[in-house]
Amino acid sequence: MILDKLSQSTYKRVEDEKKQNPLEEVKAKALAMEKGNFEFGVITLGIETGAQAMWSQAAKLPEIEIKKPKTILTKNTPTSMQAGLVYGAIGQTEYIVQKIKEECGYDNIKVVATGGLGKIIADETDCIDIYDPDLTLTGLRLIYNKNRKVK
């Protein structure tokens, strides 16, 4: 199980942060090698967390729908926020994937995006190979079935 391979202190810190702020969304990017061993990961904020921070922490910014605007060249506050959030997440994802490929020395790794907002990014970049909205649930089902057979 991948969680067994994670640094327990990192995992505990992320779980503690989630308990303190249940609205907090954290995106983790990780590399599992050919045999399924966890090698390393990157943790960053998700689009929803960035949006919530903007409208709750910045003066007079409205709560907005998270979607990609038609253009990055926007002319009003809501679409400017959308452009910053979505295109910023796309750029961040592309850069992180590029740096992981450079630093680990593997050009042919498969990049998988998951979650509801993952589709926004996956649809706009060539750096994501697979979009699976149910990857987490599929993984939990596999773990459940494996543990059920053991007992």
Legacy VTK file of the C-alpha trace (Angstrom):
# vtk DataFile Version 3.0
C-alpha trace
ASCII
DATASET POLYDATA
POINTS 151 float
0.000 0.000 0.000
1.451 3.388 -0.978
0.576 5.047 2.336
2.829 2.542 4.118
5.719 3.926 2.078
5.020 7.590 2.856
7.002 9.403 5.481
4.777 8.987 8.538
5.614 12.482 9.794
4.615 14.053 6.433
1.411 12.021 6.277
0.524 12.912 9.882
1.226 16.624 9.260
-1.065 16.666 6.190
-3.810 14.809 8.088
-3.491 17.235 11.043
-3.796 20.204 8.670
-6.929 18.683 7.125
-8.493 18.307 10.594
-7.748 21.947 11.457
-9.235 23.212 8.186
-11.696 20.727 6.663
-12.038 22.910 3.553
-8.324 22.544 2.854
-7.589 20.705 -0.362
-4.080 19.427 -0.883
-2.914 17.952 -4.155
-0.126 15.395 -4.019
1.998 14.458 -6.968
3.926 11.244 -6.498
6.043 8.768 -8.426
5.624 5.033 -8.012
8.301 2.999 -9.766
7.808 -0.085 -11.922
7.365 -2.438 -8.963
4.875 -0.088 -7.307
7.258 1.335 -4.702
6.656 4.940 -3.697
9.738 6.978 -4.569
8.923 10.631 -3.878
6.129 13.155 -4.020
5.193 16.839 -4.267
2.372 18.361 -2.228
0.717 21.592 -3.304
-2.567 23.435 -2.925
-5.443 22.621 -5.243
-7.521 25.010 -7.351
-10.404 25.047 -4.866
-8.166 25.970 -1.951
-6.659 28.825 -3.948
-10.119 30.079 -4.840
-11.323 29.903 -1.245
-8.230 31.781 -0.087
-8.882 34.548 -2.612
-12.475 35.200 -1.705
-12.090 34.706 2.036
-8.749 36.449 2.597
-8.673 39.221 -0.023
-10.850 42.294 0.342
-13.866 42.517 -1.940
-13.083 39.522 -4.172
-16.282 37.597 -4.907
-16.893 33.885 -4.616
-16.681 32.514 -8.161
-17.443 29.397 -10.142
-14.237 27.483 -10.854
-14.018 27.095 -14.617
-11.652 27.931 -17.442
-12.511 31.280 -19.037
-12.587 31.516 -22.843
-9.333 33.477 -22.829
-6.566 34.364 -20.412
-6.990 37.994 -21.527
-9.854 38.842 -19.199
-11.536 42.165 -18.498
-13.393 41.722 -15.206
-12.660 40.475 -11.722
-14.461 37.092 -11.771
-12.940 35.947 -15.077
-9.542 37.332 -14.036
-9.735 35.185 -10.912
-10.770 32.169 -12.992
-7.890 32.739 -15.408
-5.377 33.024 -12.584
-6.628 29.911 -10.836
-7.017 27.647 -13.855
-4.091 28.741 -16.007
-1.935 28.969 -12.886
-2.786 25.357 -11.986
-2.066 24.221 -15.540
1.303 25.973 -15.544
2.170 24.649 -12.098
1.305 21.105 -13.137
3.323 21.320 -16.350
6.348 22.702 -14.506
6.226 20.115 -11.739
5.915 17.244 -14.249
8.799 18.684 -16.305
11.050 19.004 -13.220
10.189 15.492 -12.003
11.103 14.055 -15.415
14.362 16.044 -15.460
15.415 15.134 -11.936
14.452 11.457 -11.939
15.817 10.828 -15.434
12.687 9.137 -16.800
11.119 10.737 -19.856
8.498 8.040 -20.382
6.630 8.167 -17.078
2.826 8.105 -17.166
1.136 11.076 -15.541
-2.335 10.465 -14.103
-4.738 13.202 -13.009
-7.690 12.450 -10.766
-10.547 14.219 -9.004
-13.305 16.461 -10.275
-11.160 19.518 -10.963
-8.336 17.411 -12.406
-10.264 17.300 -15.670
-9.905 21.076 -16.086
-6.130 20.675 -16.078
-6.020 17.378 -18.009
-8.071 18.832 -20.860
-5.651 21.734 -21.309
-2.198 20.135 -21.226
-0.274 17.421 -23.008
1.718 16.550 -19.874
-1.131 14.423 -18.438
-1.460 10.993 -20.037
-4.522 9.661 -18.218
-7.457 11.282 -16.457
-9.255 8.987 -14.018
-11.868 10.784 -11.913
-12.371 7.729 -9.693
-8.753 6.682 -9.106
-8.918 7.189 -5.330
-12.155 5.224 -5.004
-10.767 2.463 -7.230
-7.676 2.265 -5.036
-9.753 2.099 -1.861
-11.871 -0.683 -3.381
-8.728 -2.661 -4.292
-7.324 -2.226 -0.778
-10.656 -3.265 0.749
-10.890 -6.385 -1.436
-7.278 -7.335 -0.723
-7.731 -6.961 3.047
-11.089 -8.769 2.992
-9.437 -11.832 1.427
-6.673 -11.852 4.051
-9.034 -12.266 7.021
LINES 1 152
151 0 1 2 3 4 5 6 7 8 9 10 11 12 13 14 15 16 17 18 19 20 21 22 23 24 25 26 27 28 29 30 31 32 33 34 35 36 37 38 39 40 41 42 43 44 45 46 47 48 49 50 51 52 53 54 55 56 57 58 59 60 61 62 63 64 65 66 67 68 69 70 71 72 73 74 75 76 77 78 79 80 81 82 83 84 85 86 87 88 89 90 91 92 93 94 95 96 97 98 99 100 101 102 103 104 105 106 107 108 109 110 111 112 113 114 115 116 117 118 119 120 121 122 123 124 125 126 127 128 129 130 131 132 133 134 135 136 137 138 139 140 141 142 143 144 145 146 147 148 149 150
